[in-house]
Amino acid sequence: MSVHWFWIVGWFVALFGLIGNSWIIFIIVKRRRLHTTANWFILSLAMADLSVTCGYFPPSFVCNLLVQSCNSSIRFNFYSFFVEASTFALIAMIAERYLAIVYSLKYFYLMTTTRTATLIATSWGIPTILFFARWAYENYEGNDISPRLDRIIVTIYTVLFEIVPAILLIAATLHILLIARRLSVQMSTLLIQVRFNQAANSATIVRNIPIKTGLKASTVRLVTAVVALFVTCYGTEIYVSFCQTPFDLCVVSTDTQTFFSLLLMVNSVLNPLVYAFLKQDIKRETRTLFCRRRDNMLKPLFL
């Protein structure tokens, strides 16, 4: 994959990411019916994904092809901030869905307005702290930081902010799937027993009625799809981290690094599609808004 193709494909990815995430932000803010706890977390993640899309590729294009005097350190620092914000916004969203599914009876007690705002603020506050810590570390780097200390700092960062989030997301998703499966089996057994009792106590033949079991499948599919995309795309970032200084465990070619960078943007592009197809309320409001506009455009034709 040549760098030339990276710029072409990158602009398409950036454009779709801009449109998709902007639409999710717009529809949630505009439609009052979407002003729910779950959607505030999706709004936060969409804003972070929009920042990743607009904060990485366009500046890279300008600095590599149009301007030769860009400060790469500042650009990388902002890009890292956007990626970290996307990661922690996703963790916050999955944490909210985890509580809704695993602790459904306590959900409204746990997820108050204050706690929702605190969790979202924390998901942006941690990347902000890391941003200034990285800036201070880079400015202090000229004062003879030992290679050993540098290795320790990078190792701690890689483990805490790259490996641990991925493990937590995978563990939470597996637990959600396990709980959903268990509740689905229990509900199926209960409803089959109820139907059997009704048939036994009635002379009327009870027809086979489709049984809706368990949790809403769309919620489980949403969590699974978003986490799978994250692990697939951001797992490459962990791989690259171990291949670079100070670990130097492997060698990553320029084309491979370019492709991995593109994957980070692809994750931010695909998330809005997941919401649009798997989040039922967003899907419904999007369809309603488009149908209403189409009807308004067709009305003058029949006057």
N, C-alpha and C positions, 0 to 999 in steps of 0.2 A: 504494500500500500504506500504509494508515494505521498509526499507532503502536499503536492499539488491537489490530489484527490481529497486529502484531509480538509483543505480549505473549502472545497466545493461541498462536500458532504456536511461539513461543520456548519455552513450557513443554512442549509436545509434543516438540520437538527435544531439549530438555534431559533430559526423562524417558527417551527412547529412547537418548540418549547415555549416561546413567547406567547403564541396564540392560545395554546392549551391551558397554560397556567393562568394567563390573564383572564381567560373565560371562566375558570373555576373561581377565581377571586371575585370577578364581576357578579356571577350568578349567586354566590353565597351572600355577598353584601347586598345585592339588590332585592332578592326574594326573602321576605320576612319569614316564610315557612321554613327556610333553610337555616334560620338563626337558632341552631341547636348546639348542645355541648359537643357532640361528635364533629359537627361541621366546623366549629371554631378551630379544632385541631387540624382538620383538613385545610382550612384557610391558612393557618400558620405554615403548614408544610408546602402548600402551593406558593406562598410568598418566598419561602426558602428555595424551592426548586426554580422559581423565576429568577432569583438572584444568581443561582448556579449557572443557568442558561445565559443570562445577560452579563454576568460578571466574569466569565471565563473566556468564551470564544471571541467575542468582539474585541476586547482589549488585547488578546493574543494576536489576532489578525492585524490590528493597528500597529502593535509593537514589533511584530516580525516582518511585516511587509511595507508599512507606510512610514513608520517613525523608527529611528535608530537610537534614540536617546531615552527610552523608557527605563524606569527603575523596576527591574525584575523582582527585586525583593518586596517592594510594596505591592506589586501586582499579585505575587504569590501569596502574600499575607492576606489580602482581601479574598482571593479565591479560596484559600483554606478556611477562612471565616464562613463563607457561603456554604462550602461543603459540610463543615461542622454543624452549621445551623440546620441544614437539611437532615443530617443524621439525627440530631437531637430532637428536631421537630417530628421526625418519624417515630423515634422512641416514645415521645410524649403521646402521639396518636395511638400507637399500639398499646401503650399502658392504659389509656382510656378505654379502648376496645376490650382489653383484657379484663378490666374491672367490670365492664358491662356484661361480659359473658360469664366469667368465673364467679363473680360476686353480684349477680343480677339483683338479688333482693336488697343488697346494701348500696346499690349503685347511686341512687338519688341522695342518699345520706353522705356518701363519700365524695361524689363529684358536685360539690357546691360551686356557686359562681366564683367565690374567692379562691377555692382550690384549683378551679379550672384556669383562672387568670394567673395564679402562681405557677402552675405547671408549664403553661405556655411561656410565661416570662422567664422561667428557669431554662427552658430549651433554647432561648435566645441569649440569656445571660451568660451561660457557660461558654459558648463560642466567643462572646464579647471579651470575657476575661482571658481566654486563650489568645485572642487577637492582640491584646495589649501585652500579655506575657511574652508572646513571640516577638513583638516589636522591641520590648526591653531586652530580651535575650539577644536579638540580632545587633542591637546597639552596643551591648556589653561584650559581644564576641571579639572585638578588637583588643580587649583587655586580657588576653592570654587565658582563655578557658581551656583546660586540659582536655586532650582527646578522651580520657576516661570519663570525665564529667559529662562531656558531650554525648558519649555513647549511652551513659546512664539516663540522661534526660530524654534522648530520642527513644530509648527502649521503653521507658515509663509512658511516654506519649503514645507510642504504637500500641502498647498493651491496653492502656486505659481507654483510649479514644478511637481505636480502630478494631482491635480484636474483641474486647469485652462487649461493645455494643452489638456486634454481629452475633456473638454467642447468646446474649440476652434476648435478642429479637428471635433467633431460631428457637430457643427454649420456650419463650412465651407463645410462639406460633404453634409449636408441637403440643403444648399444654391446652391451648384453645381448641385444637383439632381433637384432642383426646376427650375433653369435656363435651364438645359438641357431639361427638360420636356416642358417648355414654348417655347423654340426655336424649338423643334421638332414639336409641334402642329402648330406653326406659319408657319414653312416650309412646313408641310403637306398641310395646307390650301392653301398656295400660289401655290404650284405645282399642286394641284387639280384644282384650278381656271385656271391656265395656260393651263392645259390639256383640260379643258372644253372649253376654248376660242378657242383653236386649232381645236377641234372637231366641234364647231359651225361654224367656218369660212372655213371648208374644207369639200369637198365631200367624202374624204377618211375616212373610219372608223378607228378611233384610237384605237389600242389595249391597253389593260390594261398593263401598264409597271410598274414594281416594283419601288417604290419611296424610295430613300434613304434620310432620313430626319435627321435634327438635327446634333448634334455633333457626333464625332466618339464615338460609344458606348464603345469601348475598353478603352478609357480614363476615362470615367465615372465609368466603372466597376472596373478599376484599383484603382482609388481613394477610391471607396466604399469598395472594398475587403481589401485593406491595412489598412484603418481606422477601419473597423470592427474587423480585427484581433488584432489590437493594443488595442482597447477598451476592447475586450474580455480578452486578456491575461494580460494587464497591469492594468485592473480594479481590479484584485485580489491584486495587490500591494497596491492600495489605501485602500482596505479593511483591509489588514494586518497592514497598518500604523495606522489605527484607533484602532486596537486591541492591539497594543503594547504601550510601554511607550512613551510619558507621558499620552496618552489618556486612555488606559486600558478600552475600551468600550466593549470588548468581549474577548473571549478566543479562540485561534487558536491552534489546536493540531499540534504535530510535523509532522505527516503524511500530514496534510493539508498544512502546510508551505512547505513541500518537494514537494508536487504536484504543488503548486503555483509557486515555483522556476522553476520547469520544464516547466511550461507554458510560462515563460519569454523567455526561450530558444526556445520553439516551435514557438513563434512569429518570431524570427530571422531565423528559418528554413523555415517557410512557405512563407516569403516575396519573396525569389528568385523564388519560384514556381509561385507566382502571376505574377512577371515580365515575366517569361518564357511563360506563357499562355495568359496573357492579354496585354502585351506591344508588339505591332505588330512588331516594328523594331527589338527588341531583339529576338523575336521569329523567325523572318525571317533570321537574321544573324546567329543564332544558327543552324537553319536547313541547311542553305547554307554551313556553316563550316563543319558540320557533313557529309553532302552529298558529299562534295568535298573530304574529307578524305576517305570516303567509296569507292568512285570511284578510288582514287589513290591506294587503297589496292586491288581492283578487277582487275585493268589493267594488272598486271603481270600474272594473271591466264589465260588471253586470248592471250598472246603473244606467 
